[in-house]
């Protein structure tokens, strides 16, 4: 006798039950949220659901936690909140997820359908407000529409270029009854006739790319966050080693290629290391894989990599030519396309094609790496700690597989510069939007996704104060994250800009004149262990102690030097050739400039 289906078609249930059941059908095992009037009907069936709900302290925290969960797990993060101000509090994480291509599904309550447009209590046009910061959003007007809306939201969030989607559900759509039904895959595809992401890439373009890579004498592989979204780290490594070319990993791609690999140059861009920035600038071919020529990478676009031809692989056709016109545009999934490029290169080599000699280029890169390593000066005895030293020590003492989340600002850049990322999905940060307050809730989401892994949030005192109340969530939900709080009493990055570009006129950047708040007491009041570190010899033991505590969250406050700046640095709007180095290296900066063209080459052009 056939087993009865768990959820028989036509079963009479409420829209709220259909919503939670639909989430279960999509494989959701954990969600973040905050209840309120209009979404309240959906919270009732959660009591019987297999889904774990984590109650945050602010709706923004729910969104960032969902992002952190998605970053490390690859599954879409889910956040559920009520209408009005709850929905507007979700806008920042939605925009953050949109900019960084994070798969996320948001569910918001809405006033009853009869009250929509009447300025009812806690009403807002959530769909209108979030249209520009979601990949897809929908106002569901009846209980019967809920299963399809959920299926569409998850399908769109996780296919093509990932991103956030939103379902806005009026209260009466949750309380009314419907006949249960679960749309098939074919039903979903038929309901989205204009949505067909191209995965495979054009064979002709792939052949051209393979040939161009073998012809290049100064190639650089420019790996972006799309490598991680496409689960393409292994394919990237195979390509890099096949053609023996150097690779840079953007802020969003840290860990996609191991820092310890001899062909890894690390992070390029505004605060990238000198070799990564200069190698891109002087290359004759940039192989852009899942990267989007962000302004923080290119600097002044007209002066960016002037001699480089461009191969651009991206799942999103809108990225092709948006900033830099590619010579070989390939729209497709990074993993699929890279593997096809590898296959074509192997065929060309087998047929006798000889790869161009890149030895002179490798020698030049080796020289830059030797002459311009990342550097800083250790603190004098009795002086405040150097943030770079704290991060190096955190990295050195980190258990294997440690996941690092960061806020936004100097501490974010220092972490990307001084932490050695050798594994994918161990770096969680806000790249495109640059959201202060991201770190703590994102670390909670990462810990919820990977409870057996150590999760460190590296934060600044400015960022920490924006979402610190989520440490209560971490305590009560038994998610023992560890926080390295680099406290320099300033908005550090803003201070650095005011020092360099505003004649040291420090306006509204000083946060703390009397050690307010006391971060150790603040941490302990939220159920965490608080540790204060003020001297270099205390740094290692404090980190070891934090790593040994696994029954509650830990906050380690490092008192750091407010005058320390992040270098190298490309000033906003400047060319990457105008890279400002650490002061100890500035006398040698000319060695990074491109060599002048030979005179006979100019004569050939008639000049």
N, C-alpha and C positions, 0 to 999 in steps of 0.2 A: 504494500500500500504506500502510495507516494506521501512524502512528508508535507504537512500543511505549511504553506509559506508563512514566514515570520510576520510579514505585514501583508495580509491579503488585499488584493485590489478591491476598491469599493468600500473598504471599511470606513465607517463614519467616525471622523475625529475632528478636533478643532484645528484651526489654522496654526495655533501655537504648537500643538502636538506635531503637526505636519512639518513645521519649521525645525524643531529639534530632531525629529526622525530623519529629515532630509540631511541635516548635518551629520548624523550618525552614518547614513548611507554613503556620504562623501568621505568617510574615514576619519572624521574629526574626533580626536580623543581628548583634546584640551582646548579651552578657549578662555579669553580674558574679558572681563566686563564689569559693569556697574549698573544695577537695576534702577528703575524709575517708573513713573506712572504708565506711560504708553507702551513700554516694553514689558511691563510686569506680567502679562499673561504668558509670555514666552519663558519666564523664569520658573513658573509652576511645574511644567513637565520636566524641567532639568533635574528635579528631585529624584525622578525615576530613571534618569538617563545614565548611560555609561560615560558620558562626556564629563571630564573634570573641569569645573569652572573656577578660575582664579579671580577673586574679588580684589581689584586694584583700589587705590586711594584717589585716583583722578582719571577721567576718561582718556586723557592724553597718554597716561601710563598704560592703559589697555592697548592702545594702538602701537606704541613703541615696543611693548612686550610681545605683541603678535609679530612685529617685524623681527625681533631678536630670535623668536622661535623659528620663523621662516628662514632667516639667514643660515642657521646651523643645521636645520633639519631638511631643508628643501621642500617641505610641505607648506601649504598656505597657512599663514597665521590667521586666526579668527578673533575678532573683537565684537562684542555686542553691548550696546548702550541704548539709552532712551532718547527721546526727542529733544528738540530745542537746544539748550546750552550743552547738553551731553553730545549731541551730534556735532555742534560747532567745535567742541573741545577735541573732536576726533579729526578735524581738518588738518592739523599740523602733521600727525603721523601719516595720514593719507597722502599728503603732498610729499612727505619724506619718502614713503614707499614708491610713489609714482616716479620721483626723480632717480631713485636707485634701483628701479625694476624689481621690487620685492613682491612676491605673490601674497596677497592679503585679501580677506573677505570681511567687510564690515557690515554689521546688521544694526540698523537704527530703528527705534520706534517712531511712530508718527501719530498725530492726533487722528481721531476717527474720520473716516472719509467725508461724512456730512459736515465736519467742522473745517476741512481743509480750505484755506483761503479766507478764513474769517478772523485771523489773528487770535486764534484760540490760545489758551494758556500753554506755554512751552511749545508753540508751533514755530517752525521755520521751514523755509524751502530747502530742505536738505539736498535734494537732487540738484537743484539749481546751484547751490553753494559749492557742491563737490564735483560739479561737471568737469571742471578744468583740472582736478587733481585725482581723478579716477580713470581707469581704463574703460570702465563700463559702470553705469549706475541705473537704478530702476525703482520707481515707486510702484509697489504691488498693491493693486486696488481690491483684490478679493482673496479669500483663503484658497480658492481653487488654483490660483496662479503661483502659490508659494513653491511647490516642488520644482517646477520648471525654472523659476527665478533663481533658486539655489543652484541647480545644475548649471545654468548659464554662467552664474557668477564664478563658480569654481573652475569651469572650463576656460573661461576667458582669462581669469587670474593666473592660470598655470600654463597656458600655451602661448606660442609665439614669444613676444617680449613679455615677460611676466610683469604683473603690476597689481595695484589694488582695485577691487570692485566693491560696490555697495548696494545693499538691498534696503530700501526704506519701507517699513511695514506699518500701516495704520492699525490702531488698536482693535478696531472691529474686524479687520482681516484676521487677526489672531484669535478673537473670541468666537467668530462665526464658525460653523461646521462645514466640512467638505468631504467628498468621497476620495479616500486615499488613492493616489496613483503615482507611479515613479517613472518619469520619462526615460526612454531608451536613448542610447548614444545617437542613433539615427534621428530620433525626435529632436535632440539638442542641436545637432548639425543642421537639420532642416529649419529650425527656428532662428538660425543665425546665418542667413544666406550670404551676407557680405563679409563674413569673417572666416578667412581661409589662410592662415599664416603659411608662408612659403618656407619650407624646411630645407630643401635639397640644394639650392644654389644652382646657377646656370653652368652646365658642363663646359661650355666654351670659355666662360670666365675662369673656371677652375683650372683649365688647361693653361690659359694665359698666365695665371698666377704662379703656377708651378714653374713655367719657363722663366718668368721674371725673377723668381727667387734664385734660381740657379745662375742667372746672369749677373746678379748683384755683387758688387765688390765691397759695399759698405751697408749690409742689411741690418736692420733692427726689427725684432718682433715686438709689437706694441700690444701687450695683453691687457684687456680691460675686464670689468666685472662680468661681462657676458660669458667669459670662460667658465666662471663658477655657476652661473645660471644654467648653462648648457651641460654641466657635468663633464667638462672637456679638459680637465687638468691633465689626464693621462695622454690624451691626444696631443695637447700642446707640448708636453715633454718629448713625445716621440718626434714631433716635427722639429723642435729645437735641436735635438740630438742628431737627427738625420742630416740636417743642413749645417750643423755646427755654427749656428748664429746666436748672437746674444739677444736676451729678452729683458724688457722692462715690464714691471707689474705696477699698474696704477694703484691709487689709494683703495679703490674698490676691488682690486684683484690680488691684494696681498695674500700670499699663501697659495695662489693658483699655480705658482712655480716656485720650487724651494729656494729660499735665500742662500742656502749652503751650496747650491749647484754652481760650478765655476762659470757657467754661461749666464747666470742671473745678475743683472745690474741693479736690481732694486727699484725703488720708486722714482719716477720722473715728476716733472711739474714744478709748480710754484715753490714748493719746499722739498723738491726731490734732491737726491745727491748729485754732485757735479758731473759724474760720469754718465749717469742715466740721462740727465738733461742734455748734455753736450753730444752724446752719441746719437740721440734722436735728431738734434739740430744739424749734425754734419753727415747724417746717413744719406745714401743714394736710393734707399728703398725702405719704406715703413710698411710692415705687414700688420695692419690694424685688425685685431681679432676681438670682437665683442667690446670694442671701445668706441667712444663717440667724439673724440677731438674736443673735449671739454676745455673751456677757457683757462682753467687752472693747469692744464697740460700744455696748451699751445703758447701761452703768453700772447703777444701781439701776433694775430693770425697771419698777416701779410709777411711777417718775417720768420714764420715757423718752418723749420726744415726746408729751406728754399730749394735745395737740389734733389729732394727726395721724390721719387715716384710713390704712388699710394695704392696698395691693395687694401680694400676695406671690406671685411666680412662682418655682417650684422643682420640679425633676424628682422630688424625694423627697417623697412624701405625708406621711411622718413629720415633716417640718419644719413643716407647716401647723399653726399654733396651738400649737406646742411651747413657744414663749417668749411670743409676742405674737399674740393672736387677730386674723387678718386680716379686713377688711371684704370683700375680694374675693380668695379663694384660687384660684390657678391652678396645677394640677399639670401640668407639661409641660416640654419642652426649651426652654431660654431663647431660643435663636436662632429656633426656630419660633414661639414665642409672641410674642416682640417684633415679628417681621415681621407677624404677624396683628394685633397691637395697632396697628401703623403703618397697616395697610390700613384698619382700622376708623376710625381717627382721620381719615384722608384722606377717607373716605366721609362722615363727619359734617361735616367742614369744607366739602366739596363740596355738601352738602345745606343749608348755611346756618348750621350751628351756629357760634356765636361763642365763641372761647376767652376765658376770664376774664382780666381785666387783672392782670398780674403785675409791673407796673412798680414799685410801691412795695416789693415783696419784693426785686426785683433791686437797687433802690437801697439797701435795708438791707444786703443781702449785700455790695454794693460798699463800703459804709462799714466793715463788719467787716474786709474784706480789707485795706483801707487802714490801719485803726487797729491791727490785730493780725496783722502778718506774722510768719512764723517768724523768730526772732532769737536771736543769742548775742553775747557779748562776745569780741573777739579777745584772744589771750593777750598778756601783758606781755612785753617783751624779756627773754630768758633763761628764761622760764617754759615749762612743758610745753605741747605743742600742744593746740589745741581739736579734738576729734574731728569736729565739724561742718565745720570748715575743711578737714580732710583729705578728707572725703567730697565736699565741693563741688569740690575740686581734682581728685579722682578722676573725678568726673562731667564736669568741664570738659575734661579731657584724654582722655576715653574715645573710642576709635574708634567709628565708626557701627556700630550693631548689637550693642554690647557687652552681654553677659549678666552679671548680678550675682547672686551667691548670698550669703546671709548666715547667720551663726550666730544665736544667740538671746540677747537682752539689750539693753543700751543701744545697742550698735553697730547692731543690727537696726533699732531705732526711728529712730536718727539717719539711717540709710541710706534708710529709707522717707520720712523727712521732707525730706531735703536732696538726694537724687538725683532728677533729673527723668526720669520714666518716660514715654516717648512711644510706645513700641511694645509690643504684647503679647508674652508669652513671653520677656521679658528679665529677669524678677525671680523668683528661686528662693529660697523661705524656708520655715521651719517655723512655721506659724501656729497651728494648733489645739493641738498637743501641746507646742510650744515646746521643741524638742530641742536642747540644747547639743551641740556636735560635729557638727551637721548640715552646716555650710558646706563643709568641705573635700571630703568624699566626694560631696556633691551637685554641687559645681562640677566634679569629675572626670567625673561622669555627664553633665553638661551639655556639657562639652568633647568627650566621646566622641560625643555626639549631633550637635554642631555644631562640627566640628574647624576650620572656617575662621573662626569667630567668636572675638573676644577674650572670655575669661571671667575675671572678677574675683571672688574670694571675699573678702568683708569680714568679718573675724573679730575676736573679742576674745581676750585672752590666756588666759582661762579656757576658752572653747570650743576654741581651737586645741589646747590640751594634751590634750583628750579624744580627738581623732582625727588628730593631727598625723602619725602614722605612715603615713597614706594618701598623704602627699607622696611617699613612696617609690614607691607605685603610680603616681602621676602621672609621676614621673621615668622609671621603667622601662617604662611603657606609652606613653611619648612623648605625654603629654597636658599640654602646658605651660600650666597654669593660672597665674594671678597672685593672690597673696594680699596683701591690705592688713590687716596685723595691728595693730589699735588696742590698744596695750599701756598700760593704766593701773594695772597691778599689783594690781587688785582684781577681784572679782566685782561689776562696776559697778552693775547694776540692784539687786542685793541690798544693796549698800552704800547706794544712794540710798534704799531703803525703810527701812533701819536709821537713816539720818540723819533722815528725815522722820517716821517713826512709832515708832521705838524709842529716842528721846532720844539719838541719836548713839552708842548702845552697839554698837560694831562687833565682831560676833562671827563669827569664822571666815570673813572675807571678804578678808583681806589675803593675796595670793598670793606676793609676791616681796619679800624683805627684802634680798637681795644680788644682784640681777640674775640670778636663777636661774629658768629656764634662760637661757642666752645664745641668743636666738632666731636670730641671724644664723649662729652656729656650728652650731646645731641644723639650720637649713635647709640649710646647705652640706654637712653630714654626710649628708643625704638626697638629695644630687645637685642641689640647687636653688641659685639665686643668692640670696644674702642681702644686704639693704640696710638700714642703720639711718638713721632720719631723726629729728632732734631739734629742728630750728628751722624756722620758717615758710618761709624762703627756700630750704630744701632740698626742700620737699614737691613742688613742680611738677617740678623736674629729676629727682627720684627716680622719679616716676610715668612721666615720658617715657622714662627708661631702662628701666623695667620693661616698658613697652609695646613697646619696640624689641627685646626679647629673646624669641625665639619657638622656640628650640631646647631649652629646658628650663624648668621651673617657676621662679617668682620669689616670694620672700617679702620684702615691704617692712614693716619694723617701724617704726611711728610711736609715739613716746613721748608719750602723751596725758595730759591733766589728769584726775586721779582725782576731783577735787571737782566736775566738771561733771555736772549732772543733765539728764535728759530732760524737757523742758517743751514745750508744755502737758502737764498730767497730771490725769486724773480718779482720785482715790483709789479703791481697790477698795471696792465696795459703796456708793459715793456716787452722787449724781445728777450727770448731765452738766452741770447748771447750777452745780455746785460745782467747775468746771474751775479748776485752779491754773495760772496763766500764768507766763511768764518774769518774774523779779523787776522788770525794767524796765517791764513792762506792768501790774503788779498794781494800781496806783492807778486804772487805767481799767477795771477788771474789771466794774464795775456796768453799763457800756455793753452788756455781753453778756446782761444779765438781761432776761427778757421784760417788756414794758411792762405796767403794771397795767391791769386792765379798766376801761373808762369807768364812772363811777358810774351813769349812766342805765341801762346794761345790767344792772347788779346790781339796780336798782330794779324793772326789768321782771320779774325773777325773784322779786320779793316779799321781798327782803332789805333 
